[in-house]
Structure formats: structure tokens, C-alpha cells
Amino acid sequence: MLITTVAVTDLEGSKHFFGEQLGLPILEEAPFAIRFGAGAGTQMSVRRGQPNVGQTVAHFEVSDVEAAVRELTAKGVAFQEYETPKTTNFIAQIGPARGAWFTDPDGNVFGLREGPIAASRG
């Protein structure tokens, strides 16, 4: 299992954002990091550190990107509009997939992705 770890400056703010606004369950909490369930058996952690502002650090696979954008927008999550890739109502077509992006309180960029998932090669 691979667990994404994202650097943040404010653990309490991240706890609220990921736990309350995104609705991810807290699995483990320490003074320097918090681990969340991220759906379908996956996990992600936030830890104290220097954020990677402006770069996509991870994305969530969703079955309906439009519904996910509506649900998260209603919870106060602000999505971004881009020229490249061109977004319309926050959603871009990227080959056979569609995506949308938002930032956490530290400026780390997260995406939502709807589309085919590549098969693992062993």
C-alpha cells in the first residue's frame, strides 16, 4: 500500500478541511501528523512541513466528478478555473478522463478525477 503524505503548516486547519469539509475519517492522530481514510481502502497523511504550493500533490478518483464538485462546493471547498487544461464550471476534459482541482488551506493542489483507471502491470 502506498500512502500519500502532504506537508501542511496548520494541522488543526487541515484536520477541519480534510475531516469536516472533505469528509475523510481520521484513522490516526499524532502531534506532528494526521492520517485519514481516503476511500476504497486508501489512506493519506498530512504532516507539519513546507507545503508544495501550486502543485497537484494527489487526486481522488470519483465516479461522478460533477456530483463531487457540487457536494464539496456546498461544504465550502473552492474549486479552481484553469486555461490549461481548460475548465468549464471547474471541470476539464483530459483525454478520456475529466478532472477538477481545489487547494487545501496551505495551497497544496488536489484533484478529482473521473475516468478509466489504468490496469496494474505486474
KEVEX-727964 format. One line per field, with one value per residue: x, y, z of N, C-alpha, C in turn. Coordinates in pm, 1 decimal. Layout:
residues N
nx = [X  ...] .
ny = [Y  ...] .
nz = [Z  ...] .
cax = [X  ...] .
cay = [Y  ...] .
caz = [Z  ...] .
cx = [X  ...] .
cy = [Y  ...] .
cz = [Z  ...] .
This chain:
residues 122
nx = [85.8  55.1  88.0  -9.3  158.5  124.1  261.3  187.6  122.3  -50.9  -189.4  -434.7  -610.3  -595.4  -701.7  -970.1  -1035.1  -982.5  -1111.1  -1372.7  -1472.0  -1400.8  -1480.5  -1329.2  -1245.4  -1075.0  -797.6  -570.7  -396.4  -136.2  98.4  239.0  133.3  -150.5  -350.4  -570.6  -857.1  -902.6  -1084.4  -1199.0  -1020.8  -780.8  -535.2  -431.7  -189.6  -132.8  128.0  331.8  514.2  680.6  459.3  375.6  310.4  87.1  125.2  -6.3  -65.9  -195.0  -472.5  -821.6  -1002.5  -1314.3  -1656.2  -1839.0  -1767.9  -1894.9  -2102.9  -1945.1  -1803.8  -2020.1  -2112.6  -1885.5  -1843.4  -2070.9  -1995.4  -1811.8  -1569.3  -1343.3  -1319.2  -1090.5  -1051.6  -904.9  -691.3  -528.2  -523.7  -819.7  -1089.4  -1439.6  -1698.2  -1544.4  -1449.0  -1240.6  -1178.4  -971.7  -820.3  -960.9  -1061.0  -1202.7  -1141.8  -1109.8  -996.7  -882.8  -766.7  -597.3  -599.6  -331.4  -244.6  -170.3  -241.2  -516.1  -678.1  -981.9  -1075.8  -1239.8  -1283.5  -1142.3  -936.5  -601.7  -481.8  -300.1  31.9  209.8] .
ny = [-118.4  219.6  528.1  854.8  1143.8  1467.5  1787.1  2032.9  2349.4  2403.9  2195.7  2171.1  2325.6  2173.2  1935.5  2008.3  2082.0  1845.0  1649.1  1751.5  1919.3  1773.8  1528.3  1305.1  1022.1  1029.2  833.8  806.3  1003.6  1221.0  1435.5  1561.5  1480.7  1368.1  1096.9  1000.6  817.7  754.8  657.1  360.4  184.4  322.7  555.9  874.4  1106.4  1399.9  1615.1  1816.5  2065.1  2208.8  2324.9  2219.4  2434.8  2523.1  2302.0  1994.0  1755.7  1519.4  1314.8  1240.9  960.9  958.6  864.0  1031.4  1329.0  1579.3  1566.5  1532.6  1775.9  1953.0  1863.2  1906.5  2180.6  2280.0  2234.2  2426.5  2405.9  2544.3  2542.9  2552.5  2748.3  2695.8  2775.9  2601.4  2273.2  2358.9  2460.7  2427.8  2541.0  2453.4  2202.5  1996.5  1840.8  1571.2  1393.5  1072.4  1114.9  1321.4  1613.5  1805.8  2071.7  2171.3  2364.1  2297.9  2442.7  2524.4  2566.8  2348.4  2160.1  1963.5  1708.7  1600.8  1314.4  1164.9  880.3  624.8  380.4  297.2  -32.9  -233.5  -339.9  -630.9] .
nz = [0.0  -81.2  70.9  46.4  154.1  269.8  309.6  552.8  713.7  918.3  1127.1  1268.2  1110.2  877.4  972.9  1010.8  742.9  580.0  733.6  806.9  589.2  350.6  438.9  516.9  711.7  1026.1  1094.0  1247.0  1482.5  1563.2  1738.3  1530.9  1289.2  1091.5  995.7  740.9  623.1  282.0  103.0  -63.8  64.9  65.9  197.0  334.3  456.0  650.9  739.1  955.7  789.4  499.1  267.1  -71.1  -256.7  -516.8  -677.6  -799.5  -564.8  -513.7  -621.5  -609.6  -703.7  -854.9  -917.1  -1034.6  -1135.0  -1156.0  -964.4  -734.6  -728.8  -688.6  -434.4  -267.7  -306.0  -182.3  76.9  119.8  -15.8  -240.2  -583.4  -862.7  -1159.6  -1475.9  -1755.9  -1889.9  -1821.7  -2002.6  -1811.9  -1756.0  -1570.7  -1357.4  -1437.8  -1635.5  -1952.1  -2001.2  -2213.3  -2208.9  -1959.3  -1693.0  -1498.1  -1191.0  -976.0  -651.0  -367.3  -57.5  278.9  294.6  37.1  -115.8  -404.1  -492.1  -679.8  -842.0  -1014.7  -1282.3  -1466.8  -1688.0  -1526.4  -1528.2  -1576.2  -1344.1  -1393.2  -1359.8] .
cax = [0.0  124.5  10.6  34.9  180.0  124.0  311.0  99.5  171.8  -153.8  -254.8  -575.7  -682.6  -602.8  -795.0  -1103.7  -1055.8  -991.3  -1208.4  -1508.1  -1515.2  -1392.8  -1548.5  -1241.3  -1236.6  -942.3  -755.9  -464.4  -358.0  -16.5  125.7  303.3  70.5  -284.4  -376.6  -711.7  -904.0  -925.9  -1177.0  -1160.8  -907.5  -660.2  -512.8  -341.2  -146.0  -80.9  231.3  389.2  625.1  667.1  366.4  416.6  208.7  69.3  146.2  -100.4  3.5  -270.8  -610.4  -919.8  -1081.7  -1457.7  -1738.1  -1916.4  -1695.4  -1988.3  -2168.2  -1844.8  -1779.7  -2138.1  -2114.1  -1776.8  -1868.9  -2171.1  -1925.3  -1717.7  -1445.5  -1336.4  -1252.6  -1012.7  -1070.2  -775.6  -688.0  -462.6  -627.3  -934.4  -1201.9  -1570.8  -1764.0  -1439.7  -1417.4  -1167.6  -1168.9  -830.8  -829.0  -1086.5  -1097.2  -1238.5  -1084.0  -1135.4  -891.1  -904.5  -649.8  -618.6  -569.9  -190.3  -214.5  -146.8  -348.6  -572.0  -768.2  -1082.5  -1062.8  -1340.0  -1245.1  -1085.3  -816.7  -507.1  -461.4  -165.8  113.1  288.0] .
cay = [0.0  346.9  632.3  990.1  1232.9  1606.2  1880.1  2144.7  2430.4  2412.4  2065.4  2187.0  2369.3  2057.7  1840.0  2056.9  2077.1  1707.5  1573.0  1805.8  1963.6  1663.3  1412.8  1189.4  979.9  1028.9  699.7  816.3  1142.6  1240.2  1579.7  1613.0  1429.0  1307.4  1004.9  993.6  723.5  832.4  585.7  234.5  124.6  404.4  648.8  986.9  1171.8  1536.0  1631.0  1950.8  2084.1  2313.2  2282.1  2222.7  2526.6  2538.2  2176.5  1888.3  1658.7  1393.9  1330.5  1142.7  901.5  967.6  808.9  1139.9  1449.8  1691.1  1549.9  1555.8  1921.2  2013.9  1826.8  1972.9  2324.9  2305.5  2227.9  2537.6  2382.0  2632.0  2482.7  2645.3  2751.3  2700.0  2787.1  2479.4  2240.4  2449.7  2416.1  2489.5  2509.1  2390.0  2067.3  1989.6  1712.6  1536.6  1265.7  1005.6  1146.0  1459.0  1648.6  1934.6  2093.4  2262.3  2371.8  2288.2  2572.7  2559.0  2589.9  2224.6  2137.4  1828.5  1693.6  1496.2  1256.5  1066.6  821.1  491.3  364.9  206.4  -160.2  -256.5  -438.2  -697.5] .
caz = [0.0  -86.1  138.1  13.2  268.0  223.9  410.2  586.7  824.7  1022.4  1142.1  1308.0  991.5  787.9  1034.3  976.5  597.7  529.6  811.1  801.6  456.1  254.8  497.0  532.3  851.8  1088.7  1133.6  1347.2  1505.8  1645.1  1747.8  1410.2  1166.8  1098.6  884.7  705.3  522.2  160.1  15.3  -128.7  134.1  58.0  307.1  312.9  578.5  648.2  841.8  963.1  697.0  398.0  161.2  -210.7  -307.2  -659.7  -748.9  -764.0  -479.9  -516.4  -668.0  -565.8  -810.5  -826.1  -1025.2  -1095.9  -1097.1  -1139.6  -833.9  -630.8  -723.6  -624.1  -292.0  -195.7  -310.6  -78.5  205.5  126.8  -89.2  -357.7  -698.0  -944.4  -1304.9  -1543.6  -1902.3  -1937.0  -1919.0  -1997.2  -1729.7  -1770.1  -1443.8  -1276.6  -1484.0  -1762.1  -2020.7  -2018.2  -2283.3  -2175.2  -1820.2  -1659.3  -1369.4  -1125.9  -878.9  -538.6  -279.9  86.0  339.5  276.7  -103.0  -189.5  -500.9  -500.9  -792.0  -853.6  -1148.1  -1324.8  -1594.1  -1680.5  -1443.5  -1591.7  -1509.0  -1290.9  -1465.1  -1258.5] .
cx = [89.3  34.3  70.5  48.6  199.3  169.4  213.7  161.0  76.8  -229.4  -401.9  -661.1  -699.9  -699.2  -939.0  -1130.3  -1076.3  -1098.1  -1351.2  -1552.8  -1509.7  -1458.3  -1462.3  -1231.7  -1092.0  -912.6  -654.7  -425.1  -239.4  10.7  180.8  235.2  -68.3  -299.6  -527.6  -738.0  -940.9  -1013.0  -1116.6  -1035.6  -778.9  -653.2  -426.6  -307.6  -114.1  18.8  279.9  508.6  595.9  576.5  427.5  314.0  208.6  88.8  41.7  -24.4  -66.5  -406.5  -694.0  -994.9  -1228.6  -1536.1  -1817.5  -1853.9  -1789.2  -2057.3  -2070.0  -1814.2  -1896.7  -2136.6  -2006.2  -1791.8  -1970.0  -2109.3  -1817.7  -1584.6  -1448.8  -1256.8  -1190.2  -1056.4  -931.5  -794.6  -626.1  -452.3  -749.1  -1047.7  -1326.8  -1650.2  -1673.9  -1393.4  -1350.2  -1176.3  -1020.8  -827.5  -962.5  -1137.6  -1141.2  -1183.8  -1126.6  -1034.5  -932.5  -777.5  -691.4  -582.7  -424.2  -151.5  -173.2  -266.0  -386.6  -667.5  -875.0  -1068.9  -1170.5  -1294.3  -1184.7  -957.0  -726.9  -491.3  -318.1  -95.2  207.5  411.2] .
cy = [123.1  451.9  767.8  1070.8  1373.8  1695.6  1996.8  2224.3  2429.3  2279.6  2078.5  2231.8  2255.2  1952.4  1879.5  2039.2  1934.2  1626.3  1620.7  1840.4  1851.3  1537.1  1288.5  1150.3  983.7  886.8  703.0  963.1  1146.8  1390.1  1641.6  1569.3  1373.7  1218.2  992.1  873.9  804.2  759.4  461.9  172.8  204.4  500.6  764.4  1047.5  1317.0  1545.4  1774.7  1959.4  2196.6  2263.7  2296.0  2307.8  2530.4  2411.5  2074.6  1780.5  1523.1  1421.5  1215.0  1092.4  906.6  910.7  916.4  1272.4  1568.5  1684.5  1578.0  1704.8  1989.8  1988.3  1901.2  2124.6  2363.3  2303.4  2334.8  2515.2  2464.9  2564.7  2591.3  2636.3  2767.1  2720.1  2661.1  2381.9  2330.3  2389.0  2493.5  2444.4  2420.5  2254.5  2074.1  1849.0  1687.4  1398.1  1201.1  1037.9  1291.7  1488.4  1785.2  1947.9  2195.0  2265.5  2350.8  2423.3  2617.8  2582.7  2466.1  2201.0  1989.7  1824.7  1589.8  1444.9  1152.5  1010.5  683.9  491.4  262.0  79.2  -171.8  -360.4  -501.5  -754.5] .
cz = [0.0  -22.7  102.5  141.3  214.1  339.0  427.0  701.0  943.3  1032.2  1179.2  1190.5  892.1  841.4  1000.4  826.4  549.7  603.2  795.1  660.0  352.5  308.0  509.5  679.2  902.2  1135.9  1246.9  1360.3  1600.7  1651.6  1619.0  1280.4  1195.9  976.0  867.1  614.2  399.6  58.8  -47.5  -67.6  128.3  176.2  259.6  447.0  550.3  762.8  841.6  868.4  600.1  285.9  22.2  -287.0  -459.7  -740.8  -705.5  -688.3  -479.3  -578.8  -616.8  -688.0  -768.4  -943.7  -1098.7  -1051.9  -1076.5  -1003.8  -721.1  -617.1  -654.2  -473.7  -214.1  -196.8  -202.3  61.3  216.8  58.4  -217.1  -468.2  -784.2  -1090.9  -1366.5  -1693.0  -1962.3  -1821.5  -1896.5  -1915.8  -1765.9  -1649.1  -1358.2  -1327.9  -1621.1  -1818.6  -2045.6  -2081.8  -2250.2  -2033.8  -1807.2  -1520.5  -1321.4  -1012.6  -772.9  -455.4  -135.3  148.1  322.9  131.9  -181.4  -281.2  -500.6  -618.4  -766.0  -995.8  -1169.6  -1458.0  -1576.1  -1597.5  -1511.1  -1509.7  -1460.2  -1375.8  -1364.8  -1309.2] .
